Amino acid sequence: MTAIDSFTPLIGGLRPIGLGELVERASLLTRLDRKYMLPASELPYFIAGLGDDVQVLEMDRERCFGYRSVYFDTPELDGYLGAARRRRRRFKLRIRAYLDSGDHYFEVKTRGPRGMTVKQRIPYEGSQWRLGPEARAYADQFLAEAGINSDGFRFSPSLVTSYRRTTLFLPASDSRVTIDTGLTWALPDGTELRTPDRAIVETKSGRAGSGADRLLWSLKHRPCPVSKYGTGLAALRSELPAHRWLPVLRRHFPTALALNGSPA
């Protein structure tokens, strides 16, 4: 039995919550995200410690859902470098596919006041490998509102991520927790990195930590600067500046560093 196999029965025993109720109670499009990288083998201890009131998102009797995100950046990788160099005005653009439902959204993520993440999105139709006129106009609008002039930017696919996600709701704080497993990073040329023995746990709440954060802290886990886009691109492209993500890469993905010749 794999670590993920032991995690699945615990999820099956939780009370369900529908998408409509979850969105109403914990949409949190403006939020503080805290990310933790856990060995997948520790997920059962984490789930068991959350308490009896935790609920799990359920749709069509399913509780674990496939995601794929195609990230877009400039040829100069302005989006990646903005995060790597911790610029206040930085952004991510992606087309996110919900593989189980077939829905697609174009999303723009920027930084708001006091480091909060601001996400805007619209339904998306068309090729996932290029931004249509509506998506491009949407990106330009919200980047401008974040103080980023994108008039001269050319956007093209830079990284593809795929994974399975389970979403939990914590009624006590009206906050969410997502658990991503089976993460694969891939470059447009097909080069990829799989991480079957790691899970990314992300808490999404207001500035105060949720009960999930306090549980993770008690289990000796601290938030780390793991970014599916930044960490994945750094792992696969050794020529890029990766100082922000090196601690995560060294601890959790030393094989990727060795293969790519990145500094250990």
ROLOFI-981256 format. One record per residue (C-alpha): x, y, z; residue number from 1; residue in one letter; chain. Coordinates in pm, whole numbers, plus 50000, padded with zeros to 5 digits. Example, Ala and Ser with C-alpha at 12.3 -4.5 7.8 and 13.67 -1.06 7.14 Angstrom:
[[51230,49550,50780],1,'A','A'] [[51367,49894,50714],2,'S','A'] 
This chain:
[[50000,50000,50000],1,'M','A'] [[50136,50342,49904],2,'T','A'] [[50123,50653,50124],3,'A','A'] [[49844,50794,49906],4,'I','A'] [[49645,50470,49943],5,'D','A'] [[49649,50509,50323],6,'S','A'] [[49538,50872,50290],7,'F','A'] [[49231,50794,50075],8,'T','A'] [[49023,50600,50334],9,'P','A'] [[49049,50887,50582],10,'L','A'] [[48913,51130,50322],11,'I','A'] [[48630,50886,50254],12,'G','A'] [[48522,50900,50617],13,'G','A'] [[48480,51281,50635],14,'L','A'] [[48149,51464,50608],15,'R','A'] [[48094,51612,50260],16,'P','A'] [[48036,51972,50160],17,'I','A'] [[47908,52081,49820],18,'G','A'] [[48084,52330,49597],19,'L','A'] [[47813,52595,49630],20,'G','A'] [[47827,52594,50010],21,'E','A'] [[48207,52590,50008],22,'L','A'] [[48224,52892,49778],23,'V','A'] [[47967,53078,49987],24,'E','A'] [[48142,53014,50316],25,'R','A'] [[48511,53013,50218],26,'A','A'] [[48569,53157,49871],27,'S','A'] [[48862,53369,49997],28,'L','A'] [[48974,53506,49661],29,'L','A'] [[49174,53759,49864],30,'T','A'] [[49363,53559,50120],31,'R','A'] [[49691,53467,50281],32,'L','A'] [[49823,53136,50152],33,'D','A'] [[50063,52924,50356],34,'R','A'] [[50222,52627,50182],35,'K','A'] [[50379,52323,50338],36,'Y','A'] [[50569,52038,50174],37,'M','A'] [[50496,51708,50348],38,'L','A'] [[50608,51352,50291],39,'P','A'] [[50296,51180,50161],40,'A','A'] [[50335,50924,50439],41,'S','A'] [[50244,51194,50697],42,'E','A'] [[49909,51285,50543],43,'L','A'] [[49709,51037,50755],44,'P','A'] [[49843,51195,51077],45,'Y','A'] [[49752,51541,50949],46,'F','A'] [[49397,51445,50849],47,'I','A'] [[49337,51260,51176],48,'A','A'] [[49445,51565,51377],49,'G','A'] [[49207,51813,51215],50,'L','A'] [[48910,51718,51433],51,'G','A'] [[48562,51578,51386],52,'D','A'] [[48406,51886,51223],53,'D','A'] [[48630,51901,50914],54,'V','A'] [[48446,51852,50584],55,'Q','A'] [[48564,51750,50239],56,'V','A'] [[48452,51889,49904],57,'L','A'] [[48243,51630,49721],58,'E','A'] [[48110,51658,49367],59,'M','A'] [[47938,51374,49182],60,'D','A'] [[48046,51140,49463],61,'R','A'] [[48412,51220,49399],62,'E','A'] [[48646,51373,49657],63,'R','A'] [[48979,51390,49473],64,'C','A'] [[48998,51583,49147],65,'F','A'] [[49244,51616,48863],66,'G','A'] [[49389,51958,48778],67,'Y','A'] [[49614,52077,48499],68,'R','A'] [[49756,52428,48476],69,'S','A'] [[49933,52577,48178],70,'V','A'] [[50139,52876,48295],71,'Y','A'] [[50216,53164,48063],72,'F','A'] [[50515,53395,48087],73,'D','A'] [[50719,53628,47871],74,'T','A'] [[51029,53510,47680],75,'P','A'] [[51230,53693,47949],76,'E','A'] [[51029,53514,48223],77,'L','A'] [[50913,53836,48389],78,'D','A'] [[50658,53643,48596],79,'G','A'] [[50910,53390,48722],80,'Y','A'] [[51179,53648,48795],81,'L','A'] [[50934,53872,48977],82,'G','A'] [[50871,53592,49226],83,'A','A'] [[51234,53474,49238],84,'A','A'] [[51352,53827,49319],85,'R','A'] [[51055,53898,49548],86,'R','A'] [[50937,54200,49361],87,'R','A'] [[50631,54362,49508],88,'R','A'] [[50466,54386,49166],89,'R','A'] [[50462,54030,49037],90,'R','A'] [[50215,53807,48862],91,'F','A'] [[50116,53461,48742],92,'K','A'] [[49900,53381,48444],93,'L','A'] [[49757,53037,48385],94,'R','A'] [[49482,52841,48216],95,'I','A'] [[49352,52594,48471],96,'R','A'] [[49168,52282,48360],97,'A','A'] [[48943,52089,48597],98,'Y','A'] [[48990,51750,48438],99,'L','A'] [[48689,51577,48595],100,'D','A'] [[48434,51839,48491],101,'S','A'] [[48602,51965,48175],102,'G','A'] [[48581,52329,48292],103,'D','A'] [[48860,52574,48205],104,'H','A'] [[48942,52911,48360],105,'Y','A'] [[49194,53179,48283],106,'F','A'] [[49343,53314,48605],107,'E','A'] [[49549,53621,48691],108,'V','A'] [[49725,53624,49029],109,'K','A'] [[49887,53938,49170],110,'T','A'] [[50002,54068,49508],111,'R','A'] [[49770,54288,49709],112,'G','A'] [[49823,54494,50025],113,'P','A'] [[50035,54335,50301],114,'R','A'] [[50136,54039,50084],115,'G','A'] [[49785,53905,50027],116,'M','A'] [[49723,53705,49711],117,'T','A'] [[49459,53847,49476],118,'V','A'] [[49318,53609,49216],119,'K','A'] [[49087,53705,48930],120,'Q','A'] [[48949,53456,48682],121,'R','A'] [[48707,53408,48395],122,'I','A'] [[48576,53099,48214],123,'P','A'] [[48800,53012,47922],124,'Y','A'] [[48730,52851,47587],125,'E','A'] [[48975,52783,47309],126,'G','A'] [[49329,52653,47286],127,'S','A'] [[49507,52595,47617],128,'Q','A'] [[49839,52671,47448],129,'W','A'] [[49776,53034,47357],130,'R','A'] [[49591,53328,47512],131,'L','A'] [[49291,53439,47312],132,'G','A'] [[49205,53810,47274],133,'P','A'] [[48958,53810,47564],134,'E','A'] [[49207,53648,47801],135,'A','A'] [[49484,53884,47691],136,'R','A'] [[49264,54189,47751],137,'A','A'] [[49165,54049,48091],138,'Y','A'] [[49529,53998,48185],139,'A','A'] [[49628,54349,48075],140,'D','A'] [[49343,54501,48277],141,'Q','A'] [[49424,54336,48607],142,'F','A'] [[49800,54362,48568],143,'L','A'] [[49755,54737,48515],144,'A','A'] [[49543,54755,48831],145,'E','A'] [[49835,54592,49015],146,'A','A'] [[50076,54853,48878],147,'G','A'] [[50226,54627,48607],148,'I','A'] [[50250,54764,48253],149,'N','A'] [[50214,54462,48023],150,'S','A'] [[50176,54646,47693],151,'D','A'] [[50501,54508,47551],152,'G','A'] [[50471,54159,47695],153,'F','A'] [[50438,53848,47475],154,'R','A'] [[50297,53553,47664],155,'F','A'] [[50355,53189,47575],156,'S','A'] [[50341,52857,47768],157,'P','A'] [[50634,52812,48007],158,'S','A'] [[50532,52524,48239],159,'L','A'] [[50256,52267,48278],160,'V','A'] [[50158,52122,48615],161,'T','A'] [[49921,51834,48683],162,'S','A'] [[49812,51683,49013],163,'Y','A'] [[49520,51549,49216],164,'R','A'] [[49357,51781,49469],165,'R','A'] [[49147,51723,49779],166,'T','A'] [[48986,52031,49937],167,'T','A'] [[48891,52047,50304],168,'L','A'] [[48671,52299,50484],169,'F','A'] [[48733,52399,50846],170,'L','A'] [[48402,52537,50985],171,'P','A'] [[48560,52688,51298],172,'A','A'] [[48753,52943,51092],173,'S','A'] [[48560,52930,50762],174,'D','A'] [[48891,52846,50596],175,'S','A'] [[49007,52598,50336],176,'R','A'] [[49291,52350,50307],177,'V','A'] [[49399,52193,49980],178,'T','A'] [[49608,51877,49956],179,'I','A'] [[49783,51817,49624],180,'D','A'] [[49929,51477,49544],181,'T','A'] [[50076,51313,49235],182,'G','A'] [[50234,51640,49120],183,'L','A'] [[50406,51641,48782],184,'T','A'] [[50594,51937,48636],185,'W','A'] [[50659,51949,48260],186,'A','A'] [[50827,52194,48024],187,'L','A'] [[50674,52266,47682],188,'P','A'] [[50941,52039,47526],189,'D','A'] [[50814,51741,47730],190,'G','A'] [[51087,51730,47996],191,'T','A'] [[50915,51642,48322],192,'E','A'] [[50964,51574,48692],193,'L','A'] [[50727,51358,48900],194,'R','A'] [[50693,51381,49280],195,'T','A'] [[50488,51079,49397],196,'P','A'] [[50628,51078,49752],197,'D','A'] [[50551,51443,49833],198,'R','A'] [[50232,51637,49897],199,'A','A'] [[50175,52012,49898],200,'I','A'] [[49938,52123,50172],201,'V','A'] [[49813,52479,50138],202,'E','A'] [[49607,52665,50394],203,'T','A'] [[49393,52952,50269],204,'K','A'] [[49272,53187,50537],205,'S','A'] [[49288,53542,50662],206,'G','A'] [[49602,53679,50821],207,'R','A'] [[49553,53474,51137],208,'A','A'] [[49652,53111,51098],209,'G','A'] [[49382,52847,51092],210,'S','A'] [[49355,52534,51302],211,'G','A'] [[49526,52346,51021],212,'A','A'] [[49827,52578,51046],213,'D','A'] [[49856,52525,51419],214,'R','A'] [[49835,52149,51372],215,'L','A'] [[50110,52156,51110],216,'L','A'] [[50329,52370,51335],217,'W','A'] [[50281,52117,51617],218,'S','A'] [[50394,51844,51374],219,'L','A'] [[50717,52040,51314],220,'K','A'] [[50620,52169,50970],221,'H','A'] [[50664,52535,50884],222,'R','A'] [[50544,52729,50580],223,'P','A'] [[50794,52717,50297],224,'C','A'] [[50827,52913,49972],225,'P','A'] [[50711,52631,49748],226,'V','A'] [[50544,52753,49432],227,'S','A'] [[50416,52509,49172],228,'K','A'] [[50533,52750,48906],229,'Y','A'] [[50852,52887,49060],230,'G','A'] [[50977,52567,49221],231,'T','A'] [[50890,52356,48919],232,'G','A'] [[51063,52585,48670],233,'L','A'] [[51367,52611,48897],234,'A','A'] [[51386,52232,48926],235,'A','A'] [[51366,52178,48551],236,'L','A'] [[51575,52472,48429],237,'R','A'] [[51905,52487,48615],238,'S','A'] [[52018,52807,48441],239,'E','A'] [[51753,53016,48618],240,'L','A'] [[51814,53203,48945],241,'P','A'] [[51652,52986,49211],242,'A','A'] [[51782,53115,49544],243,'H','A'] [[51432,53156,49687],244,'R','A'] [[51344,52792,49622],245,'W','A'] [[51681,52625,49684],246,'L','A'] [[51597,52519,50045],247,'P','A'] [[51284,52341,49920],248,'V','A'] [[51470,52184,49628],249,'L','A'] [[51759,52069,49847],250,'R','A'] [[51533,51914,50107],251,'R','A'] [[51260,51762,49894],252,'H','A'] [[51398,51729,49540],253,'F','A'] [[51774,51663,49564],254,'P','A'] [[51754,51424,49267],255,'T','A'] [[51627,51704,49045],256,'A','A'] [[51915,51925,49153],257,'L','A'] [[52166,51652,49079],258,'A','A'] [[52021,51578,48738],259,'L','A'] [[52009,51943,48636],260,'N','A'] [[52347,52037,48777],261,'G','A'] [[52201,52301,49009],262,'S','A'] [[52407,52411,49309],263,'P','A'] [[52353,52189,49610],264,'A','A'] 
